[in-house]
Amino acid sequence: MPNDSIIVDTKQLDILTMELKGFEKQVGEAAYHALNRTIDHVITQVGRIVPKEYAIKAGDVKETFKGGIKRPSKNDLTTYAVSKGYSLTLAHFPHSPQVPPASGKKYKVKATIKRGDRRTINTEPKPFVAPTGAKSEDEDKMQYNIFRRTGTFKIMKKGRYAGKLREAIMPVFTSSIPQMITNEKVKKQIEKVSQEKLDERLEHEIIYRMTSINKKIKKG
């Protein structure tokens, strides 16, 4: 099994198909409804489980599934949900200081990526808080972020060296949300709740349909 995948075992569906031979239509309908309910449950649970391990918002986690959900149809029961996302900057997590301290004041940048694990960021060169140039904090437009220097570059004008050097900086990045979801501890929790939900919904849907058939037979 790939480390970046979370798989839910559908062997119960195969067993039901064999045991209820002659009722393939009912089993198919049961699977269709069970899978639809399960995929919704999985997204909800991922949004609950990941923020318990990482200092990230549930809404940010669920947003990574946007456009990546394949729901079952009655002709094709294939179902999956793909989380897509880039490595996050430290500004997405609780950190201090949140704004640059007074000029010349020494400070250490600290951030909490995993719940209960606040750490000093020890990148080289030393990280620092600086404005991003954004005028608001809408969506990912953070007004401040954590950066590190990457060197200097020459300022050129019309192809000629202008006689100045400017420092190049870049944000400090950490894990992406898809990486958080497939963290071994998180992954096991998601697989457990997903399997339980699928088994529960399949049983419920099968009983419902078999009960309906039995009632029709009794009525003649």
C-alpha positions as a printed Julia matrix, in Angstrom:
220×3 Matrix{Float64}:
   0.0     0.0     0.0
   1.49    3.4    -0.93
   2.4     5.51    2.11
   0.5     8.49    0.69
  -2.78    6.56    0.34
  -5.5     5.66    2.81
  -7.32    2.51    1.75
 -10.68    1.23    3.0
 -11.2    -2.52    2.6
 -14.33   -3.44    0.59
 -14.16   -7.19    1.21
 -17.5    -7.07    3.05
 -19.11   -5.91   -0.19
 -17.59   -8.86   -2.06
 -18.88  -11.26    0.61
 -22.37   -9.77    0.45
 -22.39  -10.07   -3.34
 -21.62  -13.8    -3.09
 -24.01  -14.48   -0.2
 -26.88  -12.59   -1.81
 -26.53  -14.05   -5.29
 -29.63  -13.18   -7.26
 -29.95   -9.83   -5.48
 -27.08   -8.09   -7.27
 -29.24   -5.04   -7.99
 -30.06   -4.56   -4.3
 -26.45   -5.06   -3.26
 -25.33   -2.52   -5.87
 -27.85    0.04   -4.63
 -26.81   -0.6    -1.04
 -23.14   -0.12   -1.94
 -23.91    3.09   -3.84
 -25.69    4.68   -0.87
 -23.19    3.34    1.67
 -20.21    4.72   -0.24
 -21.86    8.13   -0.64
 -22.45    8.36    3.09
 -18.96    7.07    3.86
 -17.13    9.6     1.67
 -18.93   12.47    3.45
 -18.09   10.92    6.81
 -14.43   10.51    5.87
 -14.01   14.18    4.9
 -15.67   15.26    8.15
 -13.47   12.94   10.21
 -10.27   14.02    8.46
 -11.22   17.61    9.34
 -11.61   16.49   12.96
  -8.6    14.18   13.33
  -5.86   16.23   11.65
  -6.39   19.39   13.79
  -6.08   17.22   16.91
  -2.52   16.36   15.89
  -1.52   19.54   14.07
  -2.2    23.21   14.86
  -4.23   23.7    11.69
  -7.88   24.66   11.18
 -10.47   22.04   10.17
 -11.67   24.31    7.37
  -8.16   24.47    5.89
  -7.95   20.67    5.94
 -11.33   20.15    4.23
 -10.51   22.79    1.63
  -7.68   20.59    0.27
 -10.3    18.07   -0.97
 -12.0    20.66   -3.17
 -12.19   19.3    -6.71
 -10.64   15.99   -5.65
 -13.7    13.98   -4.67
 -14.94   11.16   -6.92
 -18.38   10.01   -5.83
 -19.85    6.65   -6.82
 -22.55    6.3    -9.44
 -24.95    3.38   -9.8
 -22.93    2.22  -12.81
 -19.48    2.86  -11.32
 -18.88    2.43   -7.6
 -15.34    3.79   -7.76
 -14.98    6.28   -4.9
 -12.05    8.34   -3.66
 -11.07   11.68   -2.16
  -7.75   13.34   -3.0
  -6.22   16.0    -0.77
  -4.08   18.49   -2.67
  -1.88   21.15   -1.15
   1.56   22.71   -1.12
   4.01   22.96    1.76
   2.73   25.57    4.2
   4.63   28.56    5.5
   4.95   28.96    9.26
   2.49   31.87    9.15
  -0.29   29.24    8.9
   0.55   28.07   12.43
   0.59   29.71   15.87
   3.92   31.5    16.13
   5.72   34.24   17.99
   6.47   36.99   17.59
   3.56   37.72   15.25
   4.94   41.08   14.18
   8.56   42.27   13.96
   9.84   43.48   17.36
  11.37   46.92   17.76
  14.36   47.52   15.52
  17.56   46.01   16.89
  15.82   43.87   19.49
  17.03   40.27   19.5
  14.41   37.52   19.43
  13.83   33.88   18.61
  11.06   32.71   16.31
   8.9    29.95   17.82
   6.06   28.02   16.19
   3.62   25.22   17.03
   3.13   22.83   14.12
   2.18   19.72   16.09
  -0.2    20.22   18.99
   1.6    20.67   22.31
   5.02   20.92   20.65
   6.12   24.55   20.51
   9.6    24.8    19.08
  12.24   27.4    18.34
  12.82   27.55   14.57
  16.51   26.93   14.06
  16.98   27.41   10.33
  20.23   28.77    9.0
  20.44   31.66    8.39
  18.38   32.74   11.4
  14.63   33.18   10.69
  12.91   36.51   11.21
   9.43   38.02   11.03
   8.81   40.56    8.28
   5.88   42.13    6.42
   4.72   40.44    3.21
   3.32   43.57    1.61
  -0.26   42.27    1.79
  -2.82   44.89    2.79
  -5.21   42.41    4.44
  -5.25   38.9     5.89
  -7.88   37.55    3.49
  -7.25   33.93    2.52
  -3.47   33.33    2.35
  -2.52   37.0     2.18
  -0.82   37.15    5.57
   0.49   40.58    6.45
   3.51   39.03    8.18
   5.43   35.84    7.63
   8.6    34.09    8.81
  11.5    34.42    6.4
  15.16   33.53    6.09
  17.86   35.18    4.03
  19.17   33.31    1.01
  21.93   35.67   -0.09
  22.18   38.86   -2.1
  21.56   39.81   -5.69
  22.65   42.7    -7.86
  20.22   45.39   -8.9
  20.45   45.96  -12.65
  19.05   48.81  -14.69
  18.88   48.53  -18.46
  21.3    45.62  -18.34
  23.88   47.49  -16.25
  24.87   47.02  -12.64
  23.28   49.81  -10.62
  25.87   49.69   -7.87
  23.59   48.2    -5.19
  23.08   44.79   -3.62
  19.74   43.63   -2.23
  19.17   40.74    0.13
  17.09   37.85   -1.19
  14.7    36.25    1.3
  12.21   33.41    1.19
   9.53   32.11    3.59
  10.27   29.17    5.87
   8.14   26.19    4.8
   6.96   23.1     6.66
   4.65   20.12    5.94
   1.68   20.22    3.57
  -1.8    19.19    4.71
  -1.7    16.0     2.54
   1.48   15.04    4.39
  -0.28   15.6     7.71
  -3.19   13.4     6.62
  -0.85   10.53    5.75
   1.22   10.82    8.9
   1.26    7.23   10.24
  -0.64    8.03   13.45
  -3.26   10.17   11.67
  -3.59    7.71    8.81
  -4.43    4.79   11.13
  -7.17    6.81   12.84
  -8.71    7.82    9.5
  -8.61    4.25    8.16
 -10.28    2.97   11.34
 -13.22    5.41   11.32
 -13.63    5.04    7.55
 -13.77    1.24    7.72
 -16.23    1.31   10.61
 -18.51    3.73    8.77
 -18.49    1.76    5.52
 -19.24   -1.54    7.29
 -22.01    0.11    9.33
 -23.66    1.76    6.3
 -23.44   -1.39    4.16
 -25.15   -3.43    6.86
 -27.85   -0.79    7.31
 -28.53   -0.46    3.56
 -28.62   -4.22    2.97
 -31.0    -4.83    5.89
 -33.25   -2.03    4.65
 -33.5    -3.52    1.16
 -33.88   -7.11    2.27
 -36.62   -6.06    4.71
 -38.43   -4.24    1.89
 -38.26   -7.33   -0.33
 -39.56   -9.53    2.5
 -42.53   -7.23    3.08
 -43.43   -7.3    -0.63
 -43.26  -11.13   -0.66
 -45.6   -11.36    2.36
 -48.08   -9.02    0.72
 -48.08  -11.26   -2.31
